[in-house]
Amino acid sequence: MNDFGFLEPARLLLLAVPGALIFAYAVLAAQRRRYALRFTSVEMLERVAPDRPGWRRHVTALALVLAVSIITLAFAKPVVAGEVEESTKLVVLAIDTSISMEAEDVSPSRVDAARDAAIAFLDSVPEGVAVGVVAFDGRARELIAPTSRLGAVRGVIESTINADTLGEGTAIGEAVYLGVSALSSGQVSSPTDEPLSPGTIVLMSDGDTTMGRPNDEAASAARAAGIPVHTIAFGTDAGTIQDPWGGGAIPVPVNEAALEQLAHQTKGRALTAQTADQLADVYEELGRSVTVETEEVEVADLFAGAGLAILVLAGVGSLRWSGRLP
């Protein structure tokens, strides 16, 4: 959503009223001035009424119009984008375990850095967040269902995300589908055993979909379920792996565009990391933000209060300078 807007934008048409008041005031002021100059001796007027309101009369009038304008804005129900932190939230970490994660362009290797960063992510999420893990190469598999018992999640990541578990192919779409299923099932292990609503998928990959359902279909499923997919494009374009058939080095560049499109389609964030430290920072940032959602916060009271304050000041000024209300 935009940072600022109105719940009742049609009511902004009423701003024509203060606009008309300004125009009418200007016309009457010009007529009054021409009449005074035509029928009044300026020297006599200076002796009879040396302390005329002059410009102060215009200030109070303009303040009155400003107050009416601000109150009209309040009537249109202005809103701003506000962040609201939820007490509980679900997160599925989807981690690429394809062969390309053997690349050592990231020290010590992409897969080792991914494992360490995912573990550090668990330390950054607020208390009460339930985290699940999905690994994907040529197929997607749920390593652990979302649970607030993060020690169990840590153990699964430590034991299963390593060079020995890497496989051929990359099924990003299938990983998204599995993450959506895990978040939508409502079967979440938590100390209170209360069902938690769908949350967020954080997907880290270094490649593009080569197997399974395409990203576009998976994005549609996530969007329909109201689940954003935050993507992390991990690695560099200089990454290579050794051909198992002895053919030399095989380039494994990162497809940032595909991951960015997936995030955009699901209203998630598209992030990149080219080093282990950058990946850790990205995970930490996401860990702090996964329980924060943006909603519209109405601020009509602030506008109405400001308009009322200006209206009072206009009245006080008018009484002080001319002995009457504007």
C-alpha positions in Angstrom: 0.0 0.0 0.0 1.0 3.6 -0.3 2.5 5.4 2.7 -0.4 7.9 2.7 -4.0 7.9 1.4 -7.7 8.3 2.2 -10.4 5.8 3.0 -13.0 8.2 1.6 -11.2 10.0 -1.2 -14.5 11.3 -2.8 -15.0 13.6 0.2 -11.9 15.5 -0.9 -14.2 17.2 -3.4 -15.4 19.3 -0.4 -12.1 21.1 -0.6 -13.8 23.2 -3.2 -15.6 24.9 -0.3 -12.5 26.5 1.3 -11.3 27.2 -2.2 -14.5 29.1 -2.9 -14.1 31.0 0.4 -10.7 32.2 -0.6 -11.9 33.4 -3.9 -14.9 35.2 -2.4 -12.7 36.8 0.3 -10.3 38.1 -2.3 -13.1 39.6 -4.4 -14.7 41.3 -1.4 -11.4 42.6 -0.2 -10.7 44.1 -3.5 -14.1 45.7 -3.7 -13.9 47.0 -0.2 -10.5 48.6 -0.9 -11.7 50.3 -4.1 -14.8 51.7 -2.2 -12.6 53.0 0.7 -10.2 54.8 -1.6 -13.1 56.3 -3.6 -15.1 57.7 -0.7 -12.7 58.1 2.2 -10.0 60.6 3.0 -6.9 58.5 3.7 -5.4 61.2 5.9 -8.6 61.5 8.0 -8.8 57.7 8.3 -5.3 57.6 9.7 -6.2 60.2 12.3 -9.5 58.5 13.3 -8.4 54.9 13.2 -4.6 54.7 13.3 -4.6 51.1 14.6 -6.5 49.3 11.9 -6.1 45.5 11.7 -4.6 45.7 8.2 -2.7 42.6 7.2 -3.7 40.9 10.5 -7.3 40.7 9.2 -6.1 38.7 6.3 -4.1 36.4 8.5 -7.1 35.4 10.6 -9.2 34.9 7.5 -6.6 32.7 5.9 -6.2 30.7 9.1 -9.9 30.1 9.2 -9.8 28.8 5.6 -6.8 26.6 6.5 -8.6 25.2 9.5 -11.7 24.3 7.3 -9.4 22.7 4.7 -7.6 20.5 7.3 -10.9 19.5 8.9 -12.2 18.6 5.4 -9.1 16.3 5.0 -10.0 14.7 8.4 -13.5 14.1 7.1 -12.0 12.1 4.2 -10.4 9.7 6.7 -6.7 9.9 6.0 -4.6 6.8 6.6 -0.9 6.0 6.8 1.0 2.8 6.5 1.8 1.5 10.0 3.8 -1.6 11.1 2.0 -4.0 13.5 3.9 -6.8 15.1 2.1 -10.1 15.5 2.5 -12.2 18.7 2.8 -15.4 16.6 4.0 -16.1 13.1 4.9 -19.0 10.9 8.0 -19.1 8.7 9.2 -21.8 6.3 12.9 -21.7 5.4 13.3 -23.2 1.9 17.0 -24.0 1.3 18.5 -25.0 -2.1 20.4 -28.3 -1.8 21.2 -28.7 -5.5 24.7 -29.7 -6.7 25.5 -26.1 -7.6 25.7 -25.4 -3.9 29.1 -27.2 -3.9 30.5 -24.0 -5.5 33.3 -22.4 -3.4 32.9 -18.9 -4.7 31.5 -18.3 -1.2 33.8 -19.5 1.6 34.0 -22.3 2.6 31.2 -23.3 0.2 27.7 -22.1 -0.7 26.0 -25.0 1.2 28.1 -24.6 4.3 27.5 -20.8 4.4 23.7 -21.4 3.8 23.6 -23.9 6.7 25.4 -21.6 9.1 23.2 -18.6 8.1 20.0 -20.6 8.5 21.0 -21.6 12.0 21.8 -17.9 12.8 18.4 -17.0 11.5 16.8 -19.0 14.3 18.6 -16.7 16.9 17.1 -13.6 15.2 13.4 -14.5 15.1 11.3 -13.1 18.0 10.0 -15.5 20.7 7.0 -17.5 19.7 7.7 -17.7 16.0 7.3 -21.2 14.5 9.9 -22.2 11.9 9.8 -25.1 9.4 12.4 -26.2 6.9 12.1 -27.3 3.3 15.1 -28.5 1.3 14.9 -28.8 -2.5 17.0 -30.0 -5.4 15.3 -32.0 -8.1 12.5 -32.5 -5.6 11.2 -30.7 -2.5 11.0 -32.3 0.9 9.9 -31.1 4.3 12.7 -31.6 6.8 10.6 -30.4 9.7 7.1 -28.9 10.0 6.8 -25.4 11.4 7.4 -25.5 15.2 8.3 -23.0 17.9 10.7 -25.6 19.3 13.7 -24.0 17.5 16.2 -26.4 19.1 14.7 -29.2 17.0 14.8 -27.0 13.9 18.5 -26.3 14.6 19.3 -30.0 14.9 17.6 -30.8 11.6 19.4 -28.0 9.7 22.8 -29.1 11.2 22.3 -32.7 10.2 20.8 -32.4 6.8 22.1 -29.3 5.1 25.6 -30.3 3.9 27.6 -31.5 0.9 26.5 -35.1 1.4 22.8 -34.3 0.9 23.1 -32.3 -2.4 21.2 -33.6 -5.4 20.7 -32.9 -9.1 18.2 -30.4 -10.4 16.5 -27.4 -8.9 12.7 -27.4 -8.1 12.1 -23.9 -6.7 8.4 -24.1 -7.7 7.9 -27.4 -5.8 9.6 -25.9 -2.8 7.1 -23.0 -2.8 4.2 -25.3 -3.1 5.4 -27.4 -0.2 6.0 -24.3 1.9 2.5 -23.1 1.1 1.1 -26.5 2.1 3.0 -26.4 5.4 1.8 -22.9 6.3 -1.8 -23.5 5.2 -2.3 -26.8 7.0 -2.7 -25.2 10.4 -1.0 -28.3 12.0 1.7 -26.5 13.9 3.7 -27.8 16.9 3.6 -25.1 19.6 3.6 -25.1 23.4 0.0 -23.8 23.4 -1.3 -26.1 20.6 -3.1 -23.1 19.1 -3.5 -23.0 15.3 -1.5 -20.3 13.7 -2.3 -18.4 10.5 -0.3 -18.7 7.3 3.0 -16.8 7.5 6.0 -16.3 5.3 8.4 -18.4 3.1 12.1 -17.4 3.0 13.6 -19.1 0.0 17.4 -19.2 -0.6 18.7 -20.4 -3.9 21.6 -20.0 -6.3 19.9 -21.1 -9.5 16.8 -21.3 -11.6 14.0 -23.9 -11.8 15.0 -26.9 -13.9 12.5 -29.5 -12.6 9.0 -29.6 -11.3 6.2 -27.0 -11.7 7.3 -23.5 -12.9 7.8 -20.5 -10.6 4.8 -18.7 -12.0 2.4 -21.4 -11.0 3.9 -21.6 -7.5 3.7 -17.8 -7.1 0.0 -17.9 -8.0 -0.6 -20.5 -5.3 1.3 -18.5 -2.7 -0.4 -15.3 -3.6 -3.8 -17.0 -3.4 -3.0 -18.2 0.1 -1.8 -14.7 1.1 1.8 -16.0 1.7 4.7 -13.7 0.6 7.9 -15.4 -0.6 11.1 -13.6 0.3 13.9 -14.7 -2.0 17.6 -14.6 -1.4 19.8 -15.0 -4.5 23.0 -16.5 -3.1 26.4 -16.8 -4.7 28.3 -15.0 -7.5 28.4 -15.2 -11.3 32.0 -16.7 -10.9 30.8 -19.8 -9.2 31.8 -23.2 -10.7 31.5 -26.9 -9.8 33.5 -29.8 -11.1 32.0 -31.9 -13.8 31.6 -35.4 -12.3 32.4 -36.9 -15.7 35.7 -35.2 -15.9 34.7 -32.4 -18.2 36.3 -29.6 -16.1 34.7 -26.7 -14.4 31.0 -26.0 -14.9 29.7 -22.4 -14.4 26.9 -22.1 -11.9 25.9 -18.4 -12.0 23.0 -17.0 -9.9 19.7 -16.2 -11.7 18.8 -13.1 -9.7 16.0 -12.1 -12.2 14.0 -15.3 -11.7 14.1 -15.1 -7.9 13.3 -11.4 -8.0 10.2 -12.1 -10.1 9.0 -14.8 -7.7 9.3 -12.3 -4.8 7.6 -9.6 -6.7 4.7 -11.8 -7.7 4.0 -12.8 -4.1 4.6 -9.3 -2.6 7.8 -10.5 -0.9 11.2 -9.0 -0.8 14.0 -9.9 -3.3 17.4 -9.9 -1.6 20.9 -10.9 -2.7 24.0 -12.1 -0.9 27.4 -12.8 -2.4 29.3 -13.7 0.7 28.7 -15.7 3.9 28.6 -12.5 5.9 26.1 -10.9 3.6 23.9 -14.0 3.7 24.0 -13.9 7.5 23.0 -10.2 7.5 20.1 -10.9 5.2 18.8 -13.7 7.3 19.1 -11.6 10.4 17.2 -8.8 8.8 14.5 -11.1 7.7 14.4 -12.7 11.1 13.6 -9.4 12.7 10.9 -8.5 10.1 9.0 -11.7 9.6 6.5 -10.9 12.4 5.9 -7.3 11.2 3.0 -6.6 8.9 1.9 -3.3 7.3 -1.7 -2.1 7.8 -3.6 1.1 7.3 -3.7 3.3 10.4 -6.4 6.1 10.4 -5.1 9.5 11.4 -8.2 11.6 11.1 -8.1 12.6 14.7 -4.7 14.2 14.2 -6.0 16.2 11.2 -9.2 17.2 13.1 -7.1 18.2 16.1 -4.8 20.4 14.0 -7.7 22.0 12.3 -9.4 22.8 15.6 -6.2 24.3 17.0 -5.8 26.6 14.0 -9.5 27.5 14.2 -9.1 28.5 17.9 -6.0 30.6 17.1 -7.8 32.3 14.3 -10.6 33.2 16.7 -8.3 34.5 19.4 -6.3 36.6 16.8 -9.5 38.1 15.4 -10.8 39.0 18.8 -7.5 40.5 19.8 -7.0 42.6 16.7 -10.5 43.5 15.6 -12.8 42.8 18.6 -14.9 40.2 16.7 -14.7 36.7 15.4 -13.6 36.2 11.8 
